[in-house]
Amino acid sequence: MSSPQADDDHGRVIRLRPRMGRMRASHWRNPPIDDSAWHDSPVPDLAKYECPESDGEYRHRMMLNAIAFVFTSLFVLAGVWLATHMMVHA
């Protein structure tokens, strides 16, 4: 026989509601694309700090992404080789 305490430990579901305040559920699932609806932001507009990205910056960023991808791939391959080497010689 199971005790009532054991039954209480399993099967409890806590329903969590979003903390959106006045916002309806439809807006919570599909936020509006237009940012003009949100005027009460505590952060000032950061558009004055944005600058258009040049081709040189884009090329540099993509080159660094490629280098990071190669480094990560080599790191993974070294880990697989090490695990295989340990398994064979164990």
C-alpha positions as CSV (number, residue, x, y, z in Angstrom):
1,M,0.0,0.0,0.0
2,S,1.2,3.5,-0.7
3,S,1.0,6.2,1.9
4,P,-0.7,9.6,1.2
5,Q,2.7,11.3,1.5
6,A,4.1,9.2,-1.4
7,D,1.1,10.1,-3.6
8,D,1.6,13.8,-2.8
9,D,5.2,13.7,-4.0
10,H,4.3,12.7,-7.5
11,G,1.8,14.2,-9.9
12,R,1.8,17.8,-8.7
13,V,1.7,20.3,-11.6
14,I,2.5,23.9,-11.0
15,R,1.0,26.2,-13.7
16,L,3.3,29.1,-14.4
17,R,1.9,32.3,-15.9
18,P,4.0,34.8,-17.8
19,R,4.8,38.1,-16.0
20,M,3.5,40.3,-18.7
21,G,1.1,42.4,-16.7
22,R,-1.4,44.0,-19.0
23,M,-0.3,42.2,-22.1
24,R,-2.8,39.6,-23.5
25,A,-1.7,36.0,-24.2
26,S,-1.8,36.5,-28.0
27,H,0.8,39.3,-27.7
28,W,2.9,37.2,-25.5
29,R,3.1,34.4,-28.0
30,N,3.4,36.7,-31.1
31,P,5.1,40.0,-30.1
32,P,4.4,42.9,-32.4
33,I,7.2,43.7,-34.9
34,D,6.7,47.4,-34.5
35,D,8.7,48.7,-31.6
36,S,6.7,51.9,-31.4
37,A,4.2,50.2,-29.1
38,W,6.8,49.9,-26.3
39,H,7.6,53.4,-25.1
40,D,8.1,52.5,-21.4
41,S,11.6,51.0,-21.9
42,P,14.0,51.8,-19.0
43,V,16.9,51.8,-21.5
44,P,17.4,54.9,-23.8
45,D,17.5,54.4,-27.5
46,L,20.9,52.9,-28.6
47,A,20.5,53.8,-32.2
48,K,23.0,56.7,-31.9
49,Y,25.7,54.2,-31.1
50,E,25.0,52.0,-34.2
51,C,27.1,52.3,-37.3
52,P,26.7,50.7,-40.6
53,E,28.9,47.6,-41.1
54,S,31.5,47.9,-43.8
55,D,32.6,45.1,-46.1
56,G,35.9,44.9,-44.4
57,E,34.4,44.4,-41.0
58,Y,32.0,41.7,-42.4
59,R,35.0,39.9,-44.1
60,H,37.0,40.1,-40.8
61,R,34.2,38.7,-38.7
62,M,33.6,35.9,-41.2
63,M,37.3,35.1,-41.2
64,L,37.3,34.9,-37.4
65,N,34.2,32.7,-37.5
66,A,36.0,30.3,-39.9
67,I,39.1,30.2,-37.7
68,A,37.0,29.5,-34.7
69,F,35.2,26.7,-36.5
70,V,38.4,25.1,-37.6
71,F,39.9,25.4,-34.1
72,T,36.7,23.9,-32.5
73,S,36.7,21.1,-35.1
74,L,40.3,20.2,-34.4
75,F,39.6,20.3,-30.7
76,V,36.7,17.8,-31.1
77,L,38.8,15.6,-33.4
78,A,41.6,15.6,-30.8
79,G,39.1,14.6,-28.1
80,V,37.7,11.8,-30.2
81,W,41.2,10.5,-31.0
82,L,42.1,10.6,-27.4
83,A,39.0,8.8,-26.3
84,T,39.6,6.1,-29.0
85,H,43.2,5.8,-28.1
86,M,42.4,5.3,-24.4
87,M,39.7,2.7,-25.2
88,V,42.1,0.7,-27.5
89,H,45.0,0.7,-25.1
90,A,43.0,0.1,-21.9
